[in-house]
Amino acid sequence: MSKVAKFGGSSLANSIQFRKVKSIVDADPARRYVVVSACGKESPEDHKVTDLLYLCEAHIRYGVPYDDIFTLIESKYLQIRDDLGLSLDLEPEFDGIREAMDRGADTDYVVSRGEYLAAKLMAEYLGAAFLDAKDVIFFNYDGSFDLEKTGAALRAGTGHGAGAGNKAPADTWTGAGADRFVIPGFYGSMPDGTIRVMPRGGSDITGALVANGTDAEVYENWTDVSGFLVADPRIVKDPISIPRINYSELRLMSYMGADVLHDDAIFPVKEKNIPINIKNTNDPDAPGTLILDDCSEQDRDDPPHLVTGISGRRHFTAFTLTKSHSSAEVGFLRRLLAVFEDYRVSVEGVSVTVDTFTVIVRSDAVANCQYEIMGRFSEEFRPEELKVEDHLSLIAVVGRGMKAVPGSSGQFLSEFGRNHINIRVISQCADELSVVVGVDDRDFERAINCIYGKFI
């Protein structure tokens, strides 16, 4: 059995956290693939290394000295090295990064160095082999991931599975014959060999790609919370964690604002039905949250709660158009949505009743084209009524348990009514996995709390 263990920035903030990571990894020989983020904040006043690197790059771009900022980065990594008694010669690494920056290295190279250096330190500390992500994580030219090439490189680089005879480049290794490997998160390489970074939080994606490429049995994502929480702790006080959740529920919650796991980290592991376990580096004995493709086997012995989770986002705009007999007009909705496509605006939701269509989009997406879109609607559709409503929030109440409880949607709506929260739009698909409601921005937090208080 093999596991991929990804550790986020909070798990690497200082030498104390490094020691926790080592204790976790050493406790289970199956944790053979370790993916690390750049060092995170040690305190609220501290700075994430990646933020500092972005700041260095901006200073260089505008011709402003960056030495003081880079010195903070050097100090953090040197302090960790010295505290742990490691022998890694970091000074030449820092010199090389400075030289590359002074020569005009691109942004992706600069900001990827936080993960690179953290992985170098972690590899020595664990007595593991270092695999540079640029040699094993590959993008296509369109920005998508080349899973086949990534899998082949991982199998070759780790000396396991097909292609094991073709080792990764010699400068990739800091240990020979190792059975444990440390890989920097957040970046990979383009087909021409240049480094490309992922979106912020991309180390989650790296962990999922490594799990896919090595056919791991479990992908552990270690962070600073004990699992995936039912609701945002900034909105609900001390929300409980979710014991298990399926990929579809997770996708819904992530898309609607829950941010424990990067949204794009789901797809590589879902493809091979690899479970994800969200764990807490500071409380490793806590069970965390298990994310599965299908929870039905576990649900037979332990039926799921009616509500798995509640998440939401603010600042949406609703366009509502009413025109007689439009529901019977073939292609009417398609033509309506095509207007948003012409302005490159992504549609977040559509609600349809007889001859009335409401299309919901992010407010910032139409900030500069709202009146042009309304003009197109008036000219092309000649509606009897056309209105735009701002300050809308969308809240998703997610739960695979809803399907087994008749009237669950009605229970949610009744609770909103009891709390005098006006529902402006509502949507539920036939899979009964979620109910999405639109409320005024001012009711956003109150709406989430009333559902949590009643049903959790």
C-alpha positions in Angstrom: 0.0 0.0 0.0 1.2 3.5 -0.7 -0.1 6.9 0.4 0.5 10.4 -0.8 0.8 12.9 2.0 0.5 16.6 1.1 1.4 19.2 3.7 0.2 22.8 3.4 2.1 26.0 4.3 0.8 26.0 7.9 2.4 22.6 8.4 5.8 24.0 7.3 5.8 27.4 9.0 8.8 26.7 11.2 11.0 23.9 12.6 8.3 22.9 15.2 5.9 22.2 12.3 8.7 20.3 10.4 9.1 18.0 13.4 5.4 17.3 13.4 5.5 16.4 9.7 8.4 14.0 10.3 6.5 12.4 13.2 3.5 11.9 11.0 5.4 10.5 8.0 7.6 8.2 10.1 4.5 6.8 11.8 3.3 5.1 8.6 5.7 3.5 6.1 2.9 3.6 3.5 3.4 7.4 3.3 6.0 7.1 0.6 5.2 10.2 -1.4 5.3 13.6 0.4 4.2 16.8 -1.3 5.0 20.1 0.3 3.9 23.7 0.0 6.1 26.7 0.6 6.5 27.8 4.3 3.4 29.5 5.6 2.9 32.1 8.3 4.4 31.4 11.7 2.2 34.1 13.3 -0.5 36.5 12.2 2.3 39.2 11.8 4.4 36.8 9.6 4.2 36.5 5.8 3.7 33.5 3.6 6.9 32.9 1.5 4.9 32.8 -1.7 3.5 36.2 -1.0 7.1 37.5 -0.4 8.3 36.0 -3.6 5.4 37.7 -5.6 6.5 40.9 -3.9 10.1 40.4 -4.9 9.1 39.9 -8.5 6.9 43.0 -8.4 9.8 45.1 -7.0 12.1 43.8 -9.8 9.5 44.6 -12.4 9.3 48.2 -11.3 12.9 48.7 -10.6 12.6 48.8 -6.8 15.3 47.0 -4.6 14.0 43.7 -3.3 16.9 42.7 -1.0 15.2 43.3 2.3 12.2 41.1 1.3 14.4 38.3 0.0 16.5 38.4 3.2 13.2 37.5 5.1 12.9 34.4 2.9 16.5 33.5 3.4 16.2 33.9 7.2 13.2 31.7 7.4 14.7 28.8 5.6 18.1 29.1 7.2 16.4 29.2 10.7 14.6 26.0 9.9 17.7 24.3 8.6 19.8 25.3 11.6 17.1 24.5 14.2 16.8 21.0 12.7 20.6 20.5 12.5 20.5 19.8 8.7 23.5 20.1 6.5 21.8 21.3 3.3 23.9 24.0 1.7 21.2 26.6 1.0 23.5 29.6 0.3 24.3 28.5 -3.3 20.6 28.0 -3.8 19.8 31.5 -2.7 22.6 32.9 -4.9 21.3 31.1 -7.9 17.7 32.4 -7.3 19.0 35.9 -6.9 21.1 35.7 -10.1 18.1 34.3 -12.0 15.9 37.2 -10.7 18.5 39.8 -11.6 18.6 38.3 -15.1 14.8 38.8 -15.4 13.5 35.3 -14.6 9.8 35.1 -15.2 7.2 35.2 -12.4 6.4 31.5 -12.4 10.1 30.5 -11.7 10.4 33.1 -9.0 7.3 32.2 -7.0 7.9 28.5 -7.3 11.1 28.7 -5.3 9.3 28.6 -2.0 8.1 25.0 -2.6 11.4 24.0 -4.1 13.4 25.1 -1.1 10.9 23.6 1.4 11.0 20.3 -0.4 14.8 20.3 -0.4 14.8 20.8 3.4 12.1 18.2 4.0 13.9 15.6 1.8 17.0 15.8 3.9 15.1 15.8 7.2 13.1 12.7 6.2 16.1 10.9 4.7 14.1 10.8 1.4 14.8 11.4 -2.2 14.0 14.8 -3.7 12.1 14.9 -7.0 11.8 18.3 -8.6 8.3 18.9 -9.7 9.5 20.3 -13.1 10.7 16.7 -13.9 7.6 14.8 -13.0 4.6 17.2 -13.3 3.7 18.2 -16.8 1.4 20.7 -18.4 0.1 20.7 -22.0 0.4 23.9 -24.0 -3.3 24.7 -23.3 -2.6 24.7 -19.5 -4.2 21.3 -18.9 -2.3 18.5 -17.2 -0.6 15.7 -19.1 -1.6 12.9 -16.8 0.0 10.2 -19.0 3.4 11.9 -19.2 3.2 12.8 -15.5 2.4 9.2 -14.5 5.2 7.8 -16.6 7.7 10.3 -15.1 6.7 9.6 -11.6 7.0 5.8 -12.1 10.4 6.3 -13.7 11.6 8.8 -11.1 10.6 6.7 -8.1 11.9 3.5 -9.6 8.6 1.7 -9.3 6.3 0.3 -11.9 6.5 0.6 -15.7 9.4 2.6 -17.0 11.4 2.2 -13.8 14.6 1.7 -15.7 14.5 5.3 -16.8 15.5 7.4 -13.8 14.8 11.1 -13.5 17.6 13.5 -14.2 20.6 13.1 -11.9 20.3 16.6 -10.5 16.8 15.7 -9.3 18.0 13.4 -6.6 19.4 14.0 -3.1 19.2 10.4 -2.0 20.0 7.1 -3.7 17.9 4.0 -3.3 15.3 5.7 -1.2 11.8 4.4 -0.8 10.3 7.7 0.2 10.1 10.8 -2.1 9.6 14.5 -1.5 8.1 16.6 -4.3 7.5 20.3 -4.3 3.9 21.4 -4.9 2.4 24.2 -6.9 4.4 24.0 -10.1 5.4 21.8 -13.0 6.8 22.3 -16.5 5.5 23.1 -19.9 6.4 20.9 -22.9 9.3 23.3 -23.7 10.7 22.8 -20.2 9.8 26.2 -18.7 8.3 26.2 -15.2 4.6 26.9 -14.8 2.8 27.4 -11.5 -0.7 26.4 -10.6 -3.4 28.6 -9.0 -2.8 29.6 -5.4 -3.4 26.5 -3.3 -2.1 24.4 -6.2 -0.1 22.1 -4.0 -3.4 20.3 -3.4 -3.5 19.7 -7.1 0.1 18.4 -7.1 -0.8 15.9 -4.4 -3.7 14.7 -6.5 -1.6 14.3 -9.6 1.0 12.4 -7.7 -1.7 10.1 -6.3 -3.1 9.6 -9.8 0.4 8.9 -11.3 1.5 6.5 -8.6 -1.9 4.7 -8.2 -1.8 5.5 -4.5 -4.5 3.9 -2.3 -5.1 7.1 -0.3 -4.3 10.8 -0.8 -3.8 12.5 2.6 -4.1 16.2 2.6 -2.6 17.6 5.9 -3.7 21.1 6.9 -4.5 23.1 10.0 -8.1 21.9 10.5 -9.4 18.5 11.6 -11.3 17.7 8.4 -13.7 19.4 6.1 -16.1 21.6 8.2 -19.9 21.6 7.8 -19.8 25.4 7.4 -17.3 28.3 7.3 -16.0 28.9 10.9 -15.9 32.6 10.1 -19.7 32.5 9.8 -20.7 29.6 12.2 -19.1 29.4 15.5 -17.2 26.1 16.1 -18.8 24.1 13.2 -18.4 20.3 13.4 -16.4 18.4 10.9 -17.8 16.1 8.2 -16.8 12.4 8.8 -17.2 11.5 5.1 -18.3 13.2 1.9 -18.5 12.1 -1.7 -16.8 13.8 -4.6 -20.0 15.3 -5.9 -20.8 16.9 -2.6 -17.3 18.1 -2.2 -17.3 19.6 -5.7 -20.6 21.5 -4.9 -19.3 22.8 -1.6 -15.9 23.8 -3.1 -17.5 25.6 -6.0 -19.8 27.5 -3.7 -17.0 28.8 -1.5 -15.7 26.1 0.8 -11.9 26.3 0.5 -10.2 23.5 2.5 -9.2 21.7 -0.7 -8.5 23.2 -4.1 -11.4 22.6 -6.5 -9.2 21.2 -9.2 -7.6 18.6 -6.9 -10.7 16.5 -7.1 -10.5 15.4 -10.7 -7.2 13.5 -10.8 -8.1 11.3 -7.9 -11.7 10.9 -8.9 -10.6 9.4 -12.2 -9.0 6.5 -10.3 -11.4 6.4 -7.3 -8.6 7.3 -4.8 -10.0 8.4 -1.4 -8.9 11.7 0.0 -8.4 12.1 3.7 -8.3 15.7 5.1 -6.2 15.6 8.3 -4.8 18.1 10.8 -1.0 18.3 11.3 -1.5 19.7 14.7 -4.0 16.9 15.8 -2.9 13.8 13.8 -5.0 11.4 15.8 -8.2 13.1 14.8 -10.0 11.1 12.1 -10.5 14.0 9.8 -12.8 13.8 6.7 -12.7 11.0 4.3 -13.7 11.9 0.7 -14.9 9.0 -1.4 -16.4 8.5 -4.9 -19.2 6.4 -3.4 -20.1 6.5 0.3 -23.0 4.0 0.0 -21.1 1.1 1.6 -20.3 3.2 4.7 -23.8 4.8 4.7 -25.4 1.4 5.1 -24.0 1.0 8.6 -24.0 4.6 9.4 -26.7 6.6 7.6 -25.6 10.1 6.5 -27.0 13.2 8.1 -29.7 15.1 6.1 -27.2 18.0 5.6 -23.6 17.2 4.7 -22.5 20.8 4.5 -23.5 24.4 3.9 -21.5 26.9 1.8 -22.1 30.0 -0.2 -20.8 33.1 -1.9 -21.8 36.7 -2.0 -22.1 39.3 -4.8 -24.2 37.9 -7.6 -26.5 39.7 -10.1 -29.8 38.3 -11.4 -31.2 39.2 -14.8 -34.9 38.5 -15.1 -36.7 38.6 -18.4 -40.4 38.0 -19.0 -41.9 37.5 -22.5 -45.3 35.9 -23.3 -45.1 32.5 -25.0 -41.3 32.4 -24.8 -41.4 29.0 -23.0 -42.9 27.5 -26.1 -40.3 29.0 -28.4 -37.7 26.5 -29.4 -34.2 27.8 -28.7 -35.2 30.8 -26.7 -33.1 29.9 -23.6 -30.1 29.1 -25.8 -30.3 32.5 -27.5 -30.7 34.2 -24.1 -27.5 32.5 -22.7 -25.6 33.2 -25.9 -25.7 36.9 -25.0 -23.7 36.3 -21.9 -21.3 34.1 -23.9 -20.7 37.0 -26.3 -19.6 39.1 -23.3 -17.5 36.2 -21.9 -19.6 36.0 -18.8 -19.9 32.7 -17.0 -23.5 31.8 -16.0 -23.8 30.6 -12.4 -27.4 29.6 -12.4 -30.7 29.6 -14.4 -34.2 29.6 -13.0 -37.2 29.1 -15.4 -40.9 29.5 -14.9 -43.6 30.0 -17.5 -42.4 32.7 -19.8 -40.0 34.1 -17.1 -36.2 33.4 -17.1 -33.8 34.4 -14.4 -30.0 34.2 -15.2 -27.6 34.6 -12.3 -24.0 35.7 -12.8 -21.2 37.1 -10.7 -21.6 40.8 -10.2 -17.9 41.6 -11.0 -18.2 39.7 -14.3 -20.9 42.2 -15.5 -19.6 45.3 -13.8 -18.5 46.8 -17.2 -21.2 45.3 -19.5 -24.4 45.2 -17.5 -26.2 47.9 -19.6 -24.9 46.5 -22.9 -26.4 43.1 -22.0 -29.7 44.7 -21.0 -29.7 46.6 -24.3 -29.2 43.4 -26.2 -32.1 41.8 -24.4 -34.4 44.7 -25.1 -33.4 44.8 -28.8 -33.4 41.0 -29.5 -36.2 39.7 -27.3 -38.6 42.6 -26.9 -39.6 41.5 -23.3 -42.6 42.7 -21.5 -40.5 43.1 -18.4 -36.7 43.2 -17.8 -35.1 43.8 -14.5 -31.7 43.4 -12.9 -31.2 42.8 -9.1 -27.8 43.1 -7.4 -26.6 42.3 -3.9 -27.6 38.6 -4.2 -25.9 35.7 -2.3 -26.1 32.1 -3.3 -26.2 29.4 -0.5 -25.9 25.7 -1.2 -27.3 23.2 1.3 -25.6 20.0 0.3 -26.4 16.4 1.4 -26.7 13.0 -0.2 -29.1 12.2 2.7 -31.8 14.5 1.3 -33.0 11.9 -1.3 -34.1 9.6 1.5 -36.1 12.3 3.3 -39.3 13.4 1.6 -39.9 17.1 2.0 -36.4 18.1 2.9 -36.4 21.1 0.6 -39.6 22.3 2.2 -38.0 22.0 5.6 -35.2 24.3 4.6 -37.6 26.9 3.1 -39.8 26.8 6.2 -36.7 27.5 8.3 -35.8 30.5 6.1 -39.4 31.8 6.4 -39.4 31.3 10.2 -36.3 33.5 10.3 -37.9 36.1 8.0 -35.3 35.5 5.3 -36.7 36.2 1.8 -35.8 33.6 -0.9 -35.3 35.4 -4.2 -34.4 32.3 -6.3 -34.3 28.6 -5.6 -32.8 25.7 -7.6 -32.7 21.9 -7.1 -31.7 19.3 -9.6 -33.2 15.8 -10.0 -30.3 14.2 -8.2 -31.5 15.9 -4.9 -27.9 16.4 -3.9 -28.3 20.1 -3.1 -30.7 22.9 -2.7 -29.3 26.3 -3.9 -31.1 29.4 -2.7 -30.5 33.1 -3.5 -30.9 35.6 -0.7 -30.0 39.3 -0.1 -26.4 39.8 0.7 -27.4 41.3 4.0 -29.1 37.9 5.0 -26.1 35.7 3.9 -24.6 34.9 7.3 -28.0 34.7 9.0 -29.3 32.2 6.4 -26.3 29.9 6.9 -26.6 30.0 10.6 -30.3 29.3 10.7 -29.8 26.1 8.6 -26.9 25.0 10.7 -28.7 25.7 13.9 -31.8 23.8 12.9 -30.4 20.8 11.0 -26.9 20.3 12.4 
